[in-house]
Amino acid sequence: MKCFKMLFVSILLGSSLFALTPTSSEVPAIVPVSWLEKNMKNEHLVILDLRKYNEYKKGHIKGAFNMPAIKTLFDKKFMMPKLDLLQKLFSDAGIDSKSQVVAYGDGSFIWSARLYWILEILGHNNVGILNVGYNNWKEGTIALSTSDSVIKKTNFIPRVDNTKIQTKLSTLMAINKKTIIDGRKVAHYEGKESLAKRFGHIPTALNYACTQNYQVSANGNKMKDLKDLKVLYKDLPKDKEIILYCDGGAEAALNYIVLQELGYKASVYDGSWLEWGNDESVPIENMQKK
């Protein structure tokens, strides 16, 4: 009986420790301004501004750390930077296991989505993207600043989850077996335009441009409600894994967030079209040649 009690206590303690570990996001994946407003004084909140530094200096959310997306979230080949660089980047931003991360940008959402996806790959799921671009809210709602934020550095410890990232080989093997989604605009998908030397798309890929995930207006862009996005993606099968790609892994990341929230199992091919479209050894489809 004594051994049983000790075992029960051990299990109970283990469960408690597990509950304290942030295994799922306390931050909404798509963050309303109202949520941010209520949590501005949360000691664990980390706000990341992914715009260029000159835009950040003109004005940003008070306390936000500037992390220009193009410089920090891609390497020279436009793929995910090496692990040691990302570890330093997120440590400098003050992110640790307790952090509740909210990222925002200019209203295109792809850069904050890229950040979201990378953090999830590194095991930090407590992250969300603001559902509007910078300053697209009622004046006075969120405190702003033009001074660089002073951030206390931490020791970010990555716990890599390889299920969220795909390679050229795994994407090649997925043709006709898994659902593949191209997140680029229609002209790129059809082969009229391309950022690579070849034009077209990965065979069997469906086109769901990431721009369909948000509403464009004169007042600024805003992410669509999930109930509307559910209708957009209703024809996708939920019994197949979904591989997402775009030009360089940012547009696909926005589709990734939405599909995850809708209950699909998705991952991103990081090399995307910039890798695939420049490799003569892998197949493509070009609708302009049909």
N, C-alpha and C positions, 0 to 999 in steps of 0.2 A: 504493500500500500504506500509506503514511504517513497519507494522508487517511482510509483505511478504519479504521486503528487509532484515529485521533482520534475518528472517528464512533462506534466501538465504545465507547471510553472515555466519551464524552458520554452515550451511551445507558445505559451501566452506572451512571454517576453519577446520571443522571436517575431510573433505576429505584430506586437507593438512597435518593434524596431522597423519592421517592414512597412508598417502604416506611416511611420514618420519619414520614410524615404520617398522622395517625389517621383513615383513611377508613372504618374499620369499628370496631365497639365491642370493646375489650379487656375491658370490664366485661360480664358476662352481662346480657342484657336484663331477666331476672328473677333477682335476686341472692340466692343462699342466704346465710344467716347465716354459714355456715362460710367462704364466700368473703370476706365483710367482715372476719371475725375474722382471717384470714390476711393481709389487706391494710391493716390499721389503721395501720401504720407507713409505708405507701407515701407518698413525698413528693408524688406527683401526685394522691392521693386527695382528692376534695372531697365532703363529706357534707352533704346539705341536709335540714333538718327543716322540713316544710311545714305543721306544725300552728300554731295560734294562739300568739302570744308568751307568754301566761300559762301555757299547757301546756308550752311549751319551758322556761320558768323553773323549773317543778316538777321537771324532769329531762329530759335529752336525751343522745344519744350524744356522748361527749367529742370536741370539735373540730368538731361540726356547726354549720353556719350556719343561722340561722332565717330562713325565707322563707315567711311565711303565705300560703298559696295564693290565697285569695279576694282578698286585697289586692294581690298582685303578679302573678298570672298571668292576670288578667282586667281589661278596662277597664270603664267605667261601663255599657256595653251588653252586658257579659258576653262580650265577644270578646277576641281576643288583643291585648295592649297594643301601642302603637307601637314601632317598631324601636329608636328612641333610648332609650326607657325600658327595654326589655329588655337592650340593650347595657350600660347602667349597672347594672342589676340583677345581671347575671351577672359583670360586672367587680368589683362590690362583694363578690360571693360568692367571688371568687378563682379564677374559671374562665378558663382559657386553652386553647390547642390541645392541650396535653399533659395536661390534667386528665382524671381518671377519676372521673366523677360518679355518686354513689349517692344516691337520694332515698328518703325514707320519710315516713310520716304516721301516721294514727290506725288504720290497718287497713282503710280503705275502698278504698285503692289508687288511687282516681280522681285525687287531687291529684298524687301522684307521677307518675302516668301522663300527666297534663296537662303537667307539667314536662318529662318525657321527650319528648313529642311536639313541644313548642315548641323544645327544644334541637335536635332533629333537623331541624326546619324551618330553623333558623339554622345548620345545617351541622356541629353538634357531635354526632357519633354515638356517642361514647365515654361512654355513660350507661346506667344501669340502675335499676330500682326494687327495693327490698328486698322479699322475698317474704312478709314478716310485718309487722305493725304495731309501733309502738314498744314495746320491752321485752317482746315476745312471744318470749323465748328464755330459755335456762337462765341462772339468776342467775350473774353473774361472767363470762359469755362475752364481753360487750362492755363496755368501760369507759364509765361514765356521768358526767355533771357537771350542776351547777345554775348554773354561771357562764357568762356570755355568752362565746362563742368570739371570739378576736381573729384576724381574717382579713386576710391581706395582699392588697390589691387588685391586680387585673391589668387588662389591656386586652383585653377580650373582643371578638374580631373576627368578626361574623356573615358567613356565606356562605349566603344564602337559597336554599332548595330548595322551589320552588313546587309540586312534584309531590305533596307531602304534605298540602296544604291545598286545600279546595274552597270555592266560593262558592255563593250561592243560585242563580245562573244556571247554573253548571256542574252543580249537583245537579238542577236542573229538566231540563236537557238529558239527564241520565243516566237518567231514568225510562224503563223498558222497554228500556234499552240496556246498563246496567251493574247490578251487584248493589248494592242499597242496604240497609244494616242499621241498624235502630233499636235503640240500646243501652239504652233506658229500660225500666222495669218494665212488666209486662203491662197493668196498669190504664191507664197512659198511652198505650201503643200502641193499645189497643182503643178509647180515647176516653172512658173512664169518669172520668179525671182529667186535668188539664192545668195547666201553669204558664204557658201562653199563653192568649189569649182564645178560640182555637179548639181543638177537641178532635179527636184522631185521629192519623194518621201520614201520612208522605209516600207517595203511591201507589207500589205494587210493593215497598215496603220490607218486609223480613223482621225479625222480632223476636228478637234475641239479647241479653237483658238482661245488662249487664256483671257483675252479681252472680253469674252462673253461672261466672265465671272463678276464683272463690275459695271456699274452704271456711270456713263459719262454725262456730265452736265456743265453748264457755264460756271457754276459755283464750285466745281471740283468733282473728282471721282469718288465713288462710294461702292464698297462691296455689296453685291446683291444679297438678299435674305436667302437663307438655306432652303426655304420652301420653294423659292423660285428656281434655285440652282438644282434642286431635286428633279424638277420637271425637265430641265436642260439635259441632265444626264440619265434620264429614266430608261433609255434603251440599252444602256450598258449592262452586260451580265455581271451578276455579283458572285458567280461561281468560278470566275477566272481571275487570276492575278492581272493587274494592269501595269504596264510599263509606259512611262511617260517620257517624252523627249521634246525638244524645241530646237533653237539654234545653239544655245550655250548653257542650258540647265537652269535658267531663271524663270522663264515663262512656264516651263513644265512644273516647277516647284509650286507655282500658284495653283495649277490644276491639282497637284498633289494634296495641298491643304484642303481644298474643297472636297475632293473625292474621299479623303480620309474621314472628314466630318459627315459625309453622306453614307459611311459604312462600307466603302470599298477598300480593298487591300491594294495599295499602290506603291510604286517605287519609281525612282528617276534614273534614266540613263544619262550620266553626267557628261559624257563626251558629246552627246546629242548630234545634231546635224553638222556641226563644225568638224567633228571627227568622222562621222559616217559619210558625209557628202564629199569628203576629200580622200576617201579610201576606195580605189578602183576595184578592190577585191570583194567588196560586199554589194549585194543587189540593191537596186532602187526601182521605184515606179515613177514615171513621168507622164502625167495626164496630157501634156501638150503633144506627145508623140503618138497618141492613140488615134 
